[in-house]
Amino acid sequence: MAVAMRRPGFTLWMAWVAASATQPEILPPGSEFFPLVDDWYWLTPALLAAPLALLQLLVLRGAMGVSVAAGGMWVGLTLVASVATLFATNGWYLFVPQVLSRAFIPMETGTDIMFTVSDYINPLLLGLAQGVVLASVFGRPRIAAWWVVANLVAYAVALHLTLFVLTASGFDLRAGGYVVARVALAASYAAGTGLALVAIRRMRAPVAAPSLPRPAV
C-alpha cells in the first residue's frame, strides 16, 4: 500500500494563499466594517488589516512554528504598515502635483505615474515591516530585502495578470464583480509571496562557529 508523503512546503503555500485571500479589504469602497470619522480615520486601515494579520499569524505558527513573540511582532508591524500606507499615499498624492507644476512633465504622464506608484506603496511598506520579522526569526538580515522584492514582484505580476484575465474575459466589475476581482488579486498576490515564504522556510539559520577552549595556563 502506498504511503502518502508529507509536503510541508505545499501545505504552507496553500494555507498562506487561503488566509491572504479572505481579507475584509476585498469589499467595495464605503462598505468597511468600521466606519470611523473625525480624528480616528487612520484606525480604519488597521482594523481592516487585523483579520488578515491574525490569519497569517495562524499560518506562521502552525506551518512554520514561529514563536508567540515573533507572531505578535508580525501582527503589530502589519497593522503599522497598513496605517503608514494611508499617510504615505496621501502624501504622495499631494507631492506629485507640486512636482508636475515645476517640471516639464505632461499632466497625463504625471497622473499615470502618480497612480501607478501609489499601487505599490502598500506592498513596499508591508514587505519592509514583515521582512524585519522574518529576518529576526531566521537570523538572516538579507531576508528583509528579499521579502520586500518578493512583495513588489508578486503584486506587480498579480495586478497585471488579474487585469489581463478580467479584460480578456470581458468580466463585468458591477453586480458583485468587484469583490471577485479583489479576491482574485489577493489570491494571486499571496501565491507569489507564498512561494517566497516557502523558499525562506527552507533556509537554515547561520550556524556560529564553535568556540575553542582556552589553553590552561
N, CA and C of each residue as an Amber inpcrd file, in Angstrom:
protein
   651
   0.8380000  -1.1870000   0.0000000   0.0000000   0.0000000   0.0000000
   0.8750000   1.2390000   0.0000000   0.5970000   2.2000000  -0.8780000
   1.4120000   3.4000000  -0.9710000   1.1640000   4.2940000   0.2320000
   2.2150000   4.9200000   0.6680000   2.1350000   5.8230000   1.8120000
   2.2190000   7.2520000   1.3050000   1.2780000   8.0960000   1.7190000
   1.2720000   9.4900000   1.2870000   2.4550000  10.2200000   1.8910000
   3.1510000  10.9910000   1.0640000   4.3140000  11.7510000   1.5020000
   3.8710000  13.1270000   2.0000000   4.4730000  13.5580000   3.0740000
   4.1530000  14.8620000   3.6180000   4.8320000  15.9410000   2.7750000
   4.1040000  16.9840000   2.4840000   4.6320000  18.0780000   1.6850000
   4.4000000  19.3680000   2.4550000   5.2620000  19.6380000   3.4530000
   5.0370000  20.8200000   4.2920000   5.1000000  22.1180000   3.5040000
   5.9270000  22.1570000   2.4560000   6.0110000  23.3720000   1.6630000
   4.7120000  23.6800000   0.9440000   4.1030000  22.6720000   0.3660000
   2.8350000  22.8630000  -0.3350000   1.7270000  23.2230000   0.6410000
   1.7310000  22.5910000   1.8190000   0.7240000  22.9100000   2.8340000
   0.8440000  24.3630000   3.2830000   2.0720000  24.8030000   3.4920000
   2.3040000  26.1920000   3.8770000   1.8150000  27.1400000   2.7950000
   2.1040000  26.8230000   1.5460000   1.7080000  27.6870000   0.4360000
   0.1890000  27.7790000   0.3190000  -0.4870000  26.6360000   0.4050000
  -1.9420000  26.6200000   0.2940000  -2.5870000  27.3780000   1.4550000
  -2.0850000  27.1670000   2.6540000  -2.6430000  27.8610000   3.8180000
  -2.4160000  29.3610000   3.7210000  -1.2620000  29.7580000   3.2140000
  -0.9520000  31.1820000   3.0740000  -1.8760000  31.8430000   2.0510000
  -2.1000000  31.1890000   0.9370000  -2.9870000  31.7420000  -0.0830000
  -4.4080000  31.8470000   0.4440000  -4.8860000  30.7950000   1.1170000
  -6.2500000  30.8130000   1.6550000  -6.4230000  31.9110000   2.6940000
  -5.4400000  32.0930000   3.5640000  -5.5390000  33.1100000   4.6040000
  -5.4970000  34.5140000   4.0160000  -4.6550000  34.7240000   3.0340000
  -4.4670000  36.0600000   2.4860000  -5.5840000  36.4710000   1.5360000
  -6.3160000  35.5150000   1.0030000  -7.3840000  35.8380000   0.0540000
  -8.7230000  36.1050000   0.7350000  -8.7890000  35.9400000   2.0400000
 -10.0460000  36.1400000   2.7580000  -9.9270000  37.3360000   3.6840000
  -9.5410000  38.4720000   3.1480000  -9.3690000  39.6740000   3.9460000
 -10.5260000  40.6280000   3.6980000 -10.9350000  41.4160000   4.6870000
 -12.0650000  42.3220000   4.5060000 -11.7790000  43.4450000   3.5450000
 -10.5130000  43.6740000   3.1510000 -10.2040000  44.7430000   2.2100000
 -10.7190000  44.4440000   0.8050000 -11.2600000  43.2470000   0.5850000
 -11.8070000  42.9340000  -0.7340000 -13.1660000  43.5900000  -0.9310000
 -13.7340000  44.1800000   0.1240000 -15.0490000  44.8080000  -0.0030000
 -14.9570000  46.1080000  -0.7900000 -16.0270000  46.4960000  -1.4520000
 -16.0110000  47.7400000  -2.2140000 -15.8290000  48.9450000  -1.3090000
 -15.3430000  50.0690000  -1.8460000 -15.1850000  51.2720000  -1.0310000
 -16.5120000  51.7050000  -0.4250000 -16.4470000  52.1390000   0.8250000
 -17.6470000  52.6140000   1.5000000 -18.3830000  51.5430000   2.2710000
 -17.9070000  50.2770000   2.1990000 -18.5970000  49.2010000   2.9030000
 -17.7400000  48.6400000   4.0220000 -16.8510000  49.4560000   4.5810000
 -15.9950000  48.9820000   5.6500000 -16.8320000  48.5920000   6.8700000
 -16.2980000  47.6160000   7.5870000 -16.9790000  47.1850000   8.7960000
 -16.8710000  48.2380000   9.9000000 -15.8580000  49.0940000   9.8190000
 -15.5910000  50.0260000  10.8980000 -15.5580000  51.4550000  10.3500000
 -16.6960000  52.0670000  10.0700000 -16.7120000  53.4380000   9.5590000
 -16.3730000  54.4280000  10.6680000 -15.1530000  54.9550000  10.6400000
 -14.7040000  55.8750000  11.6700000 -14.6260000  57.2810000  11.1040000
 -14.7830000  58.2680000  11.9510000 -14.8210000  59.6500000  11.4980000
 -13.8680000  60.4830000  12.3370000 -13.8140000  61.7760000  11.9620000
 -13.0360000  62.7670000  12.6960000 -11.5620000  62.3550000  12.7580000
 -10.9790000  62.4120000  13.9510000  -9.5450000  62.1870000  14.0860000
  -9.1710000  60.7050000  14.1410000 -10.1540000  59.8310000  14.0570000
  -9.8650000  58.3970000  14.1680000  -9.9190000  57.6740000  12.8220000
  -9.9040000  58.4160000  11.7320000  -9.9980000  57.7930000  10.4120000
  -8.8090000  56.8890000  10.1190000  -7.6690000  57.1950000  10.7280000
  -6.4640000  56.4110000  10.4560000  -6.5310000  55.0010000  11.0380000
  -7.4850000  54.7620000  11.9530000  -7.6190000  53.4170000  12.5130000
  -8.3110000  52.4480000  11.5620000  -9.0190000  52.9690000  10.5640000
  -9.7550000  52.0940000   9.6610000  -8.8520000  51.0940000   8.9470000
  -7.7270000  51.5070000   8.3240000  -6.8720000  50.5050000   7.6680000
  -6.3110000  49.4820000   8.6400000  -6.0450000  49.8810000   9.8850000
  -5.5400000  48.9230000  10.8660000  -6.5930000  47.8820000  11.2100000
  -7.8420000  48.3310000  11.3910000  -8.9170000  47.3970000  11.7080000
  -9.2180000  46.4660000  10.5400000  -9.0940000  46.9860000   9.3240000
  -9.3270000  46.1500000   8.1550000  -8.2040000  45.1340000   7.9540000
  -6.9870000  45.5080000   8.3400000  -5.8510000  44.6030000   8.1650000
  -5.7000000  43.6110000   9.3100000  -6.3680000  43.8520000  10.4300000
  -6.2150000  42.9800000  11.5920000  -6.6030000  41.5270000  11.3140000
  -7.7720000  41.2450000  10.6860000  -8.0950000  39.8380000  10.3980000
  -7.0620000  39.1630000   9.5030000  -6.5530000  39.8890000   8.5050000
  -5.5320000  39.3230000   7.6260000  -4.2760000  38.9860000   8.4230000
  -3.8350000  39.9050000   9.2850000  -2.6350000  39.6670000  10.0710000
  -2.8120000  38.4760000  11.0170000  -3.9860000  38.3410000  11.6040000
  -4.2390000  37.2300000  12.5210000  -4.2830000  35.8970000  11.7810000
  -4.9050000  35.8800000  10.5940000  -4.9260000  34.6470000   9.8040000
  -3.5160000  34.2510000   9.3700000  -2.7320000  35.2320000   8.9650000
  -1.3430000  34.9360000   8.5930000  -0.5570000  34.4490000   9.8040000
  -0.8680000  34.9920000  10.9770000  -0.2130000  34.5370000  12.1990000
  -0.4960000  33.0620000  12.4580000  -1.7400000  32.6440000  12.2560000
  -2.0850000  31.2340000  12.4460000  -1.2980000  30.3460000  11.4940000
  -1.1170000  30.8150000  10.2690000  -0.3370000  30.0390000   9.2990000
   1.1260000  29.9640000   9.7260000   1.6770000  31.0800000  10.1320000
   3.0820000  31.1070000  10.5360000   3.3210000  30.2530000  11.7790000
   2.3740000  30.2840000  12.7060000   2.5170000  29.4830000  13.9170000
   2.3450000  27.9990000  13.6280000   1.3420000  27.6660000  12.7990000
   1.0520000  26.2650000  12.5580000   1.9860000  25.5940000  11.5760000
   2.3590000  26.2980000  10.5080000   3.1640000  25.6800000   9.4570000
   4.6480000  25.9760000   9.5710000   5.0070000  27.0330000  10.2970000
   6.4170000  27.3930000  10.4100000   6.9050000  27.3860000  11.8470000
   5.9950000  27.3420000  12.7890000   6.3910000  27.2490000  14.1880000
   7.0580000  28.4890000  14.7410000   6.6690000  29.6730000  14.2590000
   7.2720000  30.8900000  14.7910000   6.8180000  31.0890000  16.2300000
   7.6060000  31.7780000  17.0080000   7.2980000  31.9920000  18.4170000
   6.1350000  32.9590000  18.5830000   5.5870000  32.9830000  19.7800000
   4.4920000  33.8990000  20.0790000   4.9700000  35.3450000  19.9740000
   6.1850000  35.5980000  20.4320000   6.7260000  36.9550000  20.3710000
   6.8820000  37.4120000  18.9200000   7.4140000  36.5300000  18.0650000
   7.5650000  36.8770000  16.6590000   6.2040000  37.0520000  15.9910000
   5.2520000  36.2050000  16.3850000   3.9030000  36.3530000  15.8380000
   3.2640000  37.6650000  16.2380000   3.4430000  38.0750000  17.4820000
   2.9200000  39.3570000  17.9080000   3.5750000  40.5150000  17.1720000
   4.8800000  40.3840000  16.9230000   5.5720000  41.4140000  16.1540000
   5.0410000  41.4710000  14.7280000   4.7530000  40.3090000  14.1600000
   4.1980000  40.2500000  12.7950000   2.8660000  41.0020000  12.7280000
   1.9750000  40.7210000  13.6730000   0.6730000  41.3800000  13.6750000
   0.8310000  42.8800000  13.8820000   1.6390000  43.2560000  14.8540000
   1.8110000  44.6690000  15.1520000   2.3890000  45.4590000  13.9910000
   3.4490000  44.9400000  13.3700000   4.0730000  45.6570000  12.2650000
   3.2010000  45.6460000  11.0120000   2.3990000  44.6020000  10.8350000
   1.4650000  44.5920000   9.7080000   0.4400000  45.7050000   9.8460000
  -0.0620000  45.9130000  11.0560000  -1.0160000  46.9900000  11.2880000
  -0.3480000  48.3540000  11.1280000   0.8790000  48.4730000  11.5930000
   1.6050000  49.7340000  11.4340000   1.8180000  50.0480000   9.9610000
   2.1780000  49.0270000   9.1780000   2.3780000  49.2270000   7.7430000
   1.0880000  49.6420000   7.0550000  -0.0330000  49.1020000   7.4950000
  -1.3200000  49.4620000   6.8910000  -1.6710000  50.9180000   7.1720000
  -1.4380000  51.3620000   8.4040000  -1.7010000  52.7610000   8.7400000
  -0.7180000  53.6680000   8.0080000   0.5490000  53.2600000   7.9550000
   1.5590000  54.0700000   7.2610000   1.2380000  54.1950000   5.7840000
   0.6190000  53.1680000   5.2020000   0.2340000  53.2360000   3.7930000
  -0.7510000  54.3680000   3.5460000  -1.6910000  54.5470000   4.4680000
  -2.6800000  55.6170000   4.3240000  -2.0070000  56.9830000   4.2670000
  -1.1120000  57.2450000   5.2100000  -0.4430000  58.5420000   5.2470000
   0.5320000  58.7070000   4.0880000   1.2420000  57.6250000   3.7300000
   2.1940000  57.7150000   2.6310000   1.4840000  57.9590000   1.3030000
   0.3540000  57.3190000   1.1010000  -0.3970000  57.5090000  -0.1400000
  -0.9520000  58.9280000  -0.2330000  -1.4990000  59.4290000   0.8690000
  -1.9930000  60.8050000   0.8720000  -0.8710000  61.8010000   0.6190000
   0.2770000  61.5500000   1.2300000   1.4110000  62.4230000   0.9990000
   1.9050000  62.3710000  -0.4280000   1.8640000  61.1760000  -1.0160000
   2.2670000  61.0170000  -2.4040000   1.3500000  61.7920000  -3.3430000
   0.0520000  61.7310000  -3.0950000  -0.9020000  62.4530000  -3.9300000
  -0.7510000  63.9700000  -3.7950000  -0.2640000  64.4330000  -2.6670000
  -0.0190000  65.8690000  -2.5010000   1.3190000  66.2900000  -3.1020000
   2.2820000  65.3830000  -3.1000000   3.6340000  65.7120000  -3.5590000
   3.7330000  65.7720000  -5.0750000   3.1320000  64.8080000  -5.7570000
   3.2920000  64.7120000  -7.2120000   2.7490000  65.9380000  -7.9500000
   1.5470000  66.4340000  -7.6550000   1.0800000  67.6170000  -8.3810000
   2.0000000  68.8270000  -8.2270000   2.6300000  68.9660000  -7.0700000
   3.5560000  70.0740000  -6.8830000   4.7920000  69.9120000  -7.7560000
   5.2580000  68.6770000  -7.9140000   6.4200000  68.4290000  -8.7740000
   6.0570000  68.6480000 -10.2330000   4.8670000  68.2180000 -10.6250000
   4.4530000  68.3780000 -12.0160000   4.3380000  69.8410000 -12.4070000
   3.9530000  70.6750000 -11.4570000   3.8170000  72.0940000 -11.7670000
   5.1550000  72.7790000 -11.9950000   6.2380000  72.1520000 -11.5140000
   7.5630000  72.7450000 -11.6590000   8.4270000  72.0140000 -12.6870000
   8.0240000  70.8340000 -13.1090000   8.8040000  70.0360000 -14.0590000
   8.1160000  70.0440000 -15.4230000   8.9040000  69.7380000 -16.4370000
   8.3670000  69.6980000 -17.8040000   7.8250000  68.3010000 -18.0960000
   6.8190000  67.9150000 -17.3280000   6.1930000  66.6040000 -17.4770000
   4.7250000  66.8270000 -17.8020000   4.2330000  66.2190000 -18.8860000
   2.8080000  66.3740000 -19.2140000   1.9260000  65.8890000 -18.0680000
   0.8140000  66.5540000 -17.8740000  -0.0800000  66.2140000 -16.7820000
  -0.5820000  64.7770000 -16.8900000  -0.8620000  64.3390000 -18.1110000
  -1.3580000  62.9630000 -18.2920000  -0.3080000  61.9470000 -17.8800000
   0.9460000  62.1800000 -18.2900000   2.0280000  61.2700000 -17.9050000
   2.2390000  61.2910000 -16.3970000   2.2290000  62.4880000 -15.8200000
   2.4100000  62.5920000 -14.3790000   1.3000000  61.9110000 -13.6020000
   0.0800000  62.0010000 -14.0800000  -1.0380000  61.3390000 -13.4100000
  -0.8970000  59.8250000 -13.4670000  -0.4590000  59.3190000 -14.6330000
  -0.2390000  57.8710000 -14.7500000   0.8410000  57.4100000 -13.7770000
   1.9210000  58.1860000 -13.6800000   2.9910000  57.8250000 -12.7500000
   2.4880000  57.8590000 -11.3100000   1.6950000  58.8780000 -10.9930000
   1.2020000  59.0360000  -9.6300000   0.3640000  57.8310000  -9.2050000
  -0.5780000  57.4260000 -10.0310000  -1.4500000  56.3150000  -9.6600000
  -0.7240000  54.9650000  -9.7330000   0.2150000  54.8350000 -10.6570000
   0.9570000  53.5750000 -10.7660000   1.8190000  53.3430000  -9.5420000
   2.5550000  54.3730000  -9.1340000   3.4200000  54.2380000  -7.9640000
   2.6090000  54.0310000  -6.6990000   1.4630000  54.6990000  -6.6020000
   0.6460000  54.5770000  -5.3860000   0.1680000  53.1470000  -5.1690000
   0.0160000  52.3840000  -6.2460000  -0.4120000  50.9920000  -6.0990000
   0.6140000  50.1430000  -5.3560000   1.8800000  50.5660000  -5.3900000
   2.9500000  49.7510000  -4.8190000   3.4140000  50.2490000  -3.4520000
   2.7480000  51.2730000  -2.9180000   3.1430000  51.7690000  -1.6030000
   2.8570000  50.7310000  -0.5240000   1.6800000  50.1210000  -0.5750000
   1.3400000  49.1180000   0.4290000   2.2280000  47.8750000   0.3580000
   2.4630000  47.2670000  -0.8280000   3.3900000  46.1270000  -0.8680000
   4.7860000  46.4840000  -0.3830000   5.2270000  47.7160000  -0.6530000
   6.5560000  48.1320000  -0.2060000   6.6310000  48.2100000   1.3120000
   5.6900000  48.9240000   1.9230000   5.7180000  49.0770000   3.3760000
   5.4210000  47.7650000   4.0900000   4.5130000  46.9710000   3.5160000
   4.2090000  45.6640000   4.1070000   5.4180000  44.7490000   4.0340000
   6.1190000  44.7840000   2.9090000   7.3250000  43.9710000   2.7740000
   8.4060000  44.3780000   3.7520000   8.5700000  45.6910000   3.9600000
   9.5640000  46.1700000   4.9150000   9.2320000  45.7250000   6.3350000
   7.9610000  45.9070000   6.7290000   7.5640000  45.5760000   8.0980000
   7.6610000  44.0740000   8.3680000   7.0750000  43.2860000   7.4860000
   7.0920000  41.8380000   7.7050000   8.4710000  41.2370000   7.4670000
   9.2430000  41.8640000   6.5890000  10.5990000  41.3730000   6.3480000
  11.4740000  41.4660000   7.5780000  11.2580000  42.4880000   8.3940000
  12.0070000  42.6200000   9.6430000  11.7340000  41.4260000  10.5570000
  10.4740000  40.9980000  10.6110000  10.1180000  39.8600000  11.4560000
  10.7620000  38.5800000  10.9330000  10.6490000  38.3410000   9.6330000
  11.2240000  37.1220000   9.0590000  12.7380000  37.1020000   9.2200000
  13.3780000  38.2480000   9.0760000  14.8340000  38.3140000   9.2350000
  15.2420000  37.9810000  10.6680000  14.4630000  38.4560000  11.6420000
  14.7820000  38.1620000  13.0350000  14.5120000  36.7050000  13.3790000
  13.4730000  36.1190000  12.7750000  13.1430000  34.7190000  13.0560000
  14.2100000  33.7800000  12.5130000  14.6670000  34.0320000  11.2950000
  15.6070000  33.1250000  10.6450000  17.0540000  33.5680000  10.8080000
  17.2940000  34.6990000  11.4310000  18.6580000  35.1170000  11.6870000
  19.4290000  35.5200000  10.4550000  18.7370000  35.9630000   9.4290000
  19.3790000  36.3980000   8.1880000  18.8500000  37.7760000   7.8220000
  19.6490000  38.8190000   7.9910000  19.1740000  40.1780000   7.6780000
  18.7570000  40.3530000   6.2210000  19.3570000  39.6070000   5.2980000
  19.0260000  39.7620000   3.8830000  17.5940000  39.3430000   3.5700000
  17.0110000  38.5450000   4.4280000  15.6390000  38.0940000   4.1830000
  14.6970000  39.2990000   4.1330000  14.9720000  40.3360000   4.9000000
  14.1190000  41.5260000   4.8810000  14.0760000  42.1300000   3.4820000
  15.2470000  42.2460000   2.8430000  15.2940000  42.7950000   1.4820000
  14.6340000  41.8440000   0.4950000  14.8460000  40.5410000   0.6690000
  14.2240000  39.5570000  -0.2270000  12.7090000  39.6220000  -0.1280000
  12.1920000  39.8020000   1.0810000  10.7450000  39.8440000   1.2620000
  10.1420000  41.0930000   0.6310000  10.8600000  42.2040000   0.6860000
  10.3950000  43.4220000   0.0200000  10.2990000  43.2000000  -1.4790000
  11.3640000  42.6480000  -2.0620000  11.3680000  42.3780000  -3.5010000
  10.2700000  41.3870000  -3.8670000  10.1000000  40.3510000  -3.0480000
   9.0660000  39.3470000  -3.3250000   7.6770000  39.9720000  -3.3160000
   7.4250000  40.8860000  -2.3800000   6.1220000  41.5400000  -2.3200000
   5.8800000  42.4280000  -3.5330000   6.8790000  43.1960000  -3.9300000
   6.7180000  44.0880000  -5.0780000   6.5260000  43.3030000  -6.3720000
   7.3500000  42.2810000  -6.5700000   7.2410000  41.4780000  -7.7970000
   5.9260000  40.7120000  -7.8190000   5.5660000  40.0960000  -6.6890000
   4.3210000  39.3220000  -6.6330000   3.1110000  40.2120000  -6.8810000
   3.1200000  41.4190000  -6.3330000   1.9870000  42.3070000  -6.5440000
   1.9200000  42.7720000  -7.9910000   3.0730000  43.0870000  -8.5860000
   3.0880000  43.5300000  -9.9830000   2.5500000  42.4420000 -10.9020000
   3.0120000  41.2080000 -10.7020000   2.5440000  40.0910000 -11.5310000
   1.0560000  39.8530000 -11.3030000   0.6220000  39.8650000 -10.0380000
  -0.7860000  39.6170000  -9.7320000  -1.6820000  40.6970000 -10.3180000
  -1.2560000  41.9550000 -10.2250000  -2.0690000  43.0550000 -10.7340000
  -2.2320000  42.9710000 -12.2400000  -1.1210000  42.7830000 -12.9610000
  -1.2000000  42.7270000 -14.4200000  -1.9110000  41.4600000 -14.8960000
  -1.6870000  40.3490000 -14.2040000  -2.3500000  39.0990000 -14.5890000
  -3.8560000  39.2000000 -14.3700000  -4.2530000  39.7650000 -13.2380000
  -5.6810000  39.9110000 -12.9530000  -6.3500000  40.8340000 -13.9600000
  -5.7130000  41.9630000 -14.2560000  -6.2790000  42.8920000 -15.2410000
  -6.3710000  42.2600000 -16.6180000  -5.3550000  41.4780000 -16.9890000
  -5.3640000  40.8300000 -18.3100000  -6.4920000  39.8110000 -18.4070000
  -6.6340000  38.9820000 -17.3720000  -7.6650000  37.9410000 -17.4010000
  -9.0570000  38.5630000 -17.3940000  -9.2640000  39.5690000 -16.5640000
 -10.5900000  40.1940000 -16.4880000 -10.9310000  40.9230000 -17.7780000
  -9.9330000  41.5820000 -18.3730000 -10.1810000  42.2990000 -19.6240000
 -10.4300000  41.3310000 -20.7730000  -9.6140000  40.2780000 -20.8510000
  -9.7610000  39.3140000 -21.9390000 -11.0810000  38.5510000 -21.8520000
 -11.5550000  38.3210000 -20.6450000 -12.8020000  37.5720000 -20.4770000
 -14.0350000  38.4610000 -20.5140000 -13.8330000  39.7780000 -20.6000000
 -14.9670000  40.6880000 -20.5980000 -15.7340000  40.6830000 -19.2980000
 -15.0260000  40.5100000 -18.1920000 -15.6640000  40.3940000 -16.8820000
 -16.2580000  41.7350000 -16.4720000 -17.4650000  41.7100000 -15.9690000
 -18.1590000  42.9140000 -15.5330000 -17.9180000  43.1180000 -14.0400000
 -17.2990000  44.2640000 -13.7050000 -16.9950000  44.5380000 -12.3150000
 -18.2160000  44.9640000 -11.5150000 -19.3050000  45.2240000 -12.1810000
 -20.5250000  45.5840000 -11.4710000 -21.2380000  44.3300000 -10.9610000
 -22.2280000  44.5540000 -10.1270000 -23.0660000  43.4550000  -9.5970000
 -22.2130000  42.4130000  -8.8720000 -21.3420000  42.8830000  -7.9670000
 -20.5220000  41.9710000  -7.1830000 -19.2290000  41.5700000  -7.8370000
 -19.0020000  41.9980000  -9.0630000 -17.7670000  41.6260000  -9.7400000
 -16.5350000  42.2230000  -9.1130000 -16.6990000  43.3660000  -8.4310000
 -15.5590000  43.9960000  -7.7760000 -14.9750000  43.0850000  -6.7050000
 -15.8510000  42.4290000  -5.9510000 -15.3850000  41.5330000  -4.9000000
 -14.6120000  40.3660000  -5.4990000 -15.1250000  39.8030000  -6.5920000
 -14.4430000  38.6840000  -7.2590000 -13.0690000  39.1290000  -7.7520000
 -13.0070000  40.3260000  -8.3200000 -11.7240000  40.8310000  -8.8140000
 -10.7310000  41.0240000  -7.6830000 -11.1940000  41.5390000  -6.5460000
 -10.3100000  41.7530000  -5.4050000  -9.8290000  40.4300000  -4.8180000
 -10.7110000  39.4420000  -4.7730000 -10.3110000  38.1240000  -4.2850000
  -9.2640000  37.5190000  -5.2110000  -9.4660000  37.6400000  -6.5160000
  -8.5010000  37.1140000  -7.4770000  -7.1510000  37.8050000  -7.3410000
  -7.1870000  39.1300000  -7.1510000  -5.9390000  39.8660000  -6.9840000
  -5.2270000  39.4590000  -5.7030000  -5.9810000  39.3670000  -4.6040000
  -5.3720000  38.9860000  -3.3270000  -4.8060000  37.5730000  -3.3700000
  -5.5320000  36.6410000  -4.0100000  -5.0570000  35.2620000  -4.0990000
  -3.8110000  35.1660000  -4.9690000  -3.7840000  35.8930000  -6.0750000
  -2.6120000  35.8730000  -6.9520000  -1.4090000  36.4930000  -6.2600000
  -1.6470000  37.5780000  -5.5550000  -0.5810000  38.2380000  -4.7930000
  -0.0190000  37.2940000  -3.7340000  -0.9110000  36.6110000  -3.0110000
  -0.4810000  35.6830000  -1.9740000   0.2190000  34.4640000  -2.5580000
  -0.1600000  34.0660000  -3.7680000   0.5110000  32.9200000  -4.3950000
   1.9820000  33.2260000  -4.6230000   2.2780000  34.4680000  -5.0290000
   3.6750000  34.8420000  -5.2400000   4.4440000  34.9600000  -3.9430000
   3.8910000  35.6540000  -2.9570000   4.5850000  35.7870000  -1.6790000
   4.6610000  34.4510000  -0.9480000   3.6700000  33.5770000  -1.1980000
   3.7140000  32.2510000  -0.5800000   4.8880000  31.4270000  -1.0690000
   5.2030000  31.5290000  -2.3560000   6.3800000  30.8310000  -2.8870000
   7.6540000  31.3420000  -2.2260000   7.7270000  32.6590000  -2.0440000
   8.8950000  33.2340000  -1.3670000   8.9630000  32.7640000   0.0780000
   7.8150000  32.6370000   0.7310000   7.7910000  32.1850000   2.1170000
   8.2460000  30.7360000   2.2320000   7.8560000  29.9060000   1.2780000
   8.3050000  28.5100000   1.2790000   9.8180000  28.4400000   1.1030000
  10.3600000  29.2700000   0.2010000  11.8060000  29.2930000  -0.0070000
  12.5270000  29.7680000   1.2530000  11.9710000  30.7660000   1.9380000
  12.5810000  31.2530000   3.1710000  12.5260000  30.1920000   4.2550000
  11.4360000  29.4550000   4.3120000  11.2850000  28.4110000   5.3290000
  12.3470000  27.3420000   5.1880000  12.7780000  27.0710000   3.9810000
  13.7760000  26.0290000   3.7570000  15.1900000  26.4750000   4.0950000
  15.3590000  27.7680000   4.3670000  16.6750000  28.2490000   4.7670000
  16.9390000  27.8620000   6.2120000  18.1640000  27.7000000   6.5090000
  18.5560000  27.4070000   7.8820000  19.2930000  28.6050000   8.4560000
  19.0970000  28.8160000   9.7140000  19.7870000  29.9220000  10.3660000
  21.2840000  29.6740000  10.3390000  22.0960000  30.7110000  10.1720000
  23.5400000  30.5260000  10.1390000  24.0540000  29.9360000  11.4370000
  24.9190000  28.9700000  11.2940000  25.4660000  28.2690000  12.4570000
  26.7510000  28.9600000  12.8800000  26.8090000  29.3620000  14.1120000
  28.0020000  30.0250000  14.6230000  29.1230000  29.0260000  14.8230000
  30.3310000  29.4640000  14.5440000  31.4880000  28.5830000  14.7110000
  31.6840000  28.2740000  16.1820000  31.9720000  27.0020000  16.5120000
  32.1730000  26.6430000  17.9270000  33.4040000  27.3280000  18.4830000
  33.2840000  27.7950000  19.6980000  34.4240000  28.4370000  20.3380000
  35.3650000  27.3840000  20.9210000  36.6490000  27.5660000  20.6650000
  37.6460000  26.6120000  21.1540000  37.9670000  26.8910000  22.6130000
  38.1850000  25.8550000  23.3710000  38.5390000  26.0690000  24.7860000
  39.8930000  26.7530000  24.9200000  39.9840000  27.6230000  25.9000000
  41.2420000  28.2950000  26.1430000  42.2530000  27.3430000  26.7580000
  43.5080000  27.4490000  26.3320000  44.5290000  26.5590000  26.9250000
  44.7810000  26.9190000  28.3840000  44.9650000  25.9130000  29.1710000
  45.2250000  26.1380000  30.5830000  46.5690000  26.8000000  30.7590000
  46.6370000  27.7630000  31.6680000  47.8990000  28.4700000  31.9330000
  48.6090000  27.8030000  33.1010000
